[in-house]
Amino acid sequence: MDFAPSEEIQQFLGHVNKYIEKELCPLEEDFKHMSWTEIEATLKPLREANKARGWWLPQIETEHGGMGLSVTDHGLLCAELGRTPFGMYVMNAQAPDAGNIEILIQHGTEEQKARYLQPLLDGEIRSCFSMTEPEHAGSNPIHMSTRAERDGDHWVINGHKWFSSSADGAEFLIVMAVTDHSPDANPYTRASMIIVPADTPGFKIERNISVMGHVGDGYASHAEVYYDNVRVPITNTLGAEGGAFIIAQDRLGPGRIHHCMRWMGICERCFDIMCNHVAMRELAPGKTLATRQFVQGWIAESRAEINAARLMVLHAAWKIDTVGKEHAREEIGIIKFYCANVMGRVIDRALQSLGAAGMTDDFPIAAYYRHERAGRIYDGPDEVHKVSVARQILKRYAADVAPVG
Ligand SMILES: Cc1cc2nc3c(=O)[nH]c(=O)nc-3n(C[C@H](O)[C@H](O)[C@H](O)COP(=O)(O)OP(=O)(O)OC[C@H]3O[C@@H](n4cnc5c(N)ncnc54)[C@H](O)[C@@H]3O)c2cc1C
């Protein structure tokens, strides 16, 4: 097992590290007072410059205009980009577009690729993935109310979704809807993915949901949306009819590496801030916080947990690269809950170490504390992944894993 990047990748990561430090982190102060529309305008020239020098779509094959990095190398890059909230965005590697690009490449028709994929690859438009519904447990999305009914060569979609991230300003949404309405339909094959252009009559953004005190706008928002007799051609079906769950799974494997390594970048940023702070903050003349064993414990535990989490992710990435994602399900499940919790603990210790300053927006820690708590919920809550991992393991022991009752 060897996660060491090639000389070329190592050099690239070094350049990116300096770029983040010099070009992106200094923008954060101004961005605190800007709407997404203003931030987007500031980032546009940076994106164009990155595209021109080939720092673009790192995870996508070169034939589609990307850098063609392996999952492991892309993971290492995400750990650099994650050190600032806009790192992924300036290389067009941000969720939810990254996942939508992947499924459009894998499942899109030529027409869909020309109309929806190409402008996404070019960074000209944004997109949204619209699956979760307020009325149903998103942890078990076989239960959903959104329906698409055939009317000639069109689907007519009716439904209510929320946490449709970045729907505000998106050019199109990939919507998950039940398309097989027969009473004995298999729950795992009765739903399809359908592409809905955001300007289709009947599609409505009800509101951007206030999350942890922030409504947000544009890319940085989570919308509640309605589909009210939305008509789109049957040819907007992405992949096979009834294939929604397979496609949703395709979206999640390599995407988890991206999220987990981005979280490692956040951990490193918070860890640095904590260490710098405790090294200079004096409790009494000449006696810094760094002299206290409690604080030393935070440092040692954080370092150990970040190292462990990072190696786990790299191992999962290496497995995807070498034997394929279908053989790395257990590892992918483990990193999702493990890394999200490590991140939560590291952010929390960093915040605590700064005292009142940690609560302010003078440091990025408070924003991370607010935003990143969701990592334990989206793309499957902790508990769902733990249950799934435990079941995979227990099956090897021939255990009966059926839920009690
Ligand atoms: C910031 C953010 C962004 C998101 N972006 C998107 C997006 O772009 N598109 C989209 O479609 N959705 C998105 N989501 C929704 C997300 O996918 C769901 O929140 C998630 O799937 C959980 O579903 P739920 O919220 O309905 O919780 P529920 O399914 O109702 O679960 C509630 C809680 O119950 C517990 N639980 C659930 N299942 C089990 C179990 N089997 N055993 C034990 N305990 C369990 C968990 O603790 C869970 O947190 C986003 C969510 C957040 C917070």
PDBQT file of the ligand as one rigid body, heavy atoms in Angstrom, charges set to zero:
ROOT
HETATM    1  C1  LIG A 501     -26.338  21.186   4.794  1.00  0.00    +0.000 C 
HETATM    2  C2  LIG A 501     -27.140  20.117   4.121  1.00  0.00    +0.000 A 
HETATM    3  C3  LIG A 501     -27.087  20.019   2.736  1.00  0.00    +0.000 A 
HETATM    4  C4  LIG A 501     -27.880  19.065   2.085  1.00  0.00    +0.000 A 
HETATM    5  N1  LIG A 501     -27.876  19.025   0.719  1.00  0.00    +0.000 NA
HETATM    6  C5  LIG A 501     -28.739  18.195   0.073  1.00  0.00    +0.000 A 
HETATM    7  C6  LIG A 501     -28.868  18.240  -1.354  1.00  0.00    +0.000 A 
HETATM    8  O1  LIG A 501     -28.156  18.983  -2.026  1.00  0.00    +0.000 OA
HETATM    9  N2  LIG A 501     -29.817  17.474  -1.946  1.00  0.00    +0.000 N 
HETATM   10  C7  LIG A 501     -30.621  16.625  -1.222  1.00  0.00    +0.000 A 
HETATM   11  O2  LIG A 501     -31.449  15.957  -1.817  1.00  0.00    +0.000 OA
HETATM   12  N3  LIG A 501     -30.519  16.556   0.132  1.00  0.00    +0.000 NA
HETATM   13  C8  LIG A 501     -29.607  17.317   0.787  1.00  0.00    +0.000 A 
HETATM   14  N4  LIG A 501     -29.526  17.287   2.169  1.00  0.00    +0.000 N 
HETATM   15  C9  LIG A 501     -30.419  16.414   2.907  1.00  0.00    +0.000 C 
HETATM   16  C10 LIG A 501     -29.709  15.207   3.500  1.00  0.00    +0.000 C 
HETATM   17  O3  LIG A 501     -29.349  14.310   2.477  1.00  0.00    +0.000 OA
HETATM   18  C11 LIG A 501     -30.648  14.583   4.551  1.00  0.00    +0.000 C 
HETATM   19  O4  LIG A 501     -30.757  15.516   5.604  1.00  0.00    +0.000 OA
HETATM   20  C12 LIG A 501     -30.156  13.245   5.067  1.00  0.00    +0.000 C 
HETATM   21  O5  LIG A 501     -30.270  12.248   4.085  1.00  0.00    +0.000 OA
HETATM   22  C13 LIG A 501     -30.962  12.791   6.303  1.00  0.00    +0.000 C 
HETATM   23  O6  LIG A 501     -32.342  12.806   6.039  1.00  0.00    +0.000 OA
HETATM   24  P1  LIG A 501     -33.331  13.607   7.022  1.00  0.00    +0.000 P 
HETATM   25  O7  LIG A 501     -32.809  14.972   7.231  1.00  0.00    +0.000 OA
HETATM   26  O8  LIG A 501     -34.695  13.479   6.456  1.00  0.00    +0.000 OA
HETATM   27  O9  LIG A 501     -33.230  12.866   8.428  1.00  0.00    +0.000 OA
HETATM   28  P2  LIG A 501     -34.036  11.549   8.865  1.00  0.00    +0.000 P 
HETATM   29  O10 LIG A 501     -33.906  10.511   7.824  1.00  0.00    +0.000 OA
HETATM   30  O11 LIG A 501     -35.406  11.938   9.290  1.00  0.00    +0.000 OA
HETATM   31  O12 LIG A 501     -33.199  11.099  10.126  1.00  0.00    +0.000 OA
HETATM   32  C14 LIG A 501     -33.165  11.891  11.332  1.00  0.00    +0.000 C 
HETATM   33  C15 LIG A 501     -32.103  11.315  12.248  1.00  0.00    +0.000 C 
HETATM   34  O13 LIG A 501     -32.485   9.997  12.599  1.00  0.00    +0.000 OA
HETATM   35  C16 LIG A 501     -31.337   9.186  12.804  1.00  0.00    +0.000 C 
HETATM   36  N5  LIG A 501     -31.442   7.988  11.959  1.00  0.00    +0.000 N 
HETATM   37  C17 LIG A 501     -31.802   7.934  10.661  1.00  0.00    +0.000 A 
HETATM   38  N6  LIG A 501     -31.774   6.660  10.222  1.00  0.00    +0.000 NA
HETATM   39  C18 LIG A 501     -31.403   5.889  11.266  1.00  0.00    +0.000 A 
HETATM   40  C19 LIG A 501     -31.186   4.498  11.469  1.00  0.00    +0.000 A 
HETATM   41  N7  LIG A 501     -31.327   3.626  10.455  1.00  0.00    +0.000 N 
HETATM   42  N8  LIG A 501     -30.811   4.061  12.701  1.00  0.00    +0.000 NA
HETATM   43  C20 LIG A 501     -30.638   4.946  13.707  1.00  0.00    +0.000 A 
HETATM   44  N9  LIG A 501     -30.819   6.262  13.577  1.00  0.00    +0.000 NA
HETATM   45  C21 LIG A 501     -31.190   6.738  12.391  1.00  0.00    +0.000 A 
HETATM   46  C22 LIG A 501     -30.123  10.031  12.401  1.00  0.00    +0.000 C 
HETATM   47  O14 LIG A 501     -29.513  10.528  13.593  1.00  0.00    +0.000 OA
HETATM   48  C23 LIG A 501     -30.721  11.160  11.615  1.00  0.00    +0.000 C 
HETATM   49  O15 LIG A 501     -29.931  12.349  11.704  1.00  0.00    +0.000 OA
HETATM   50  C24 LIG A 501     -28.706  18.190   2.837  1.00  0.00    +0.000 A 
HETATM   51  C25 LIG A 501     -28.719  18.293   4.242  1.00  0.00    +0.000 A 
HETATM   52  C26 LIG A 501     -27.953  19.235   4.882  1.00  0.00    +0.000 A 
HETATM   53  C27 LIG A 501     -28.024  19.339   6.370  1.00  0.00    +0.000 C 
ENDROOT
TORSDOF 0
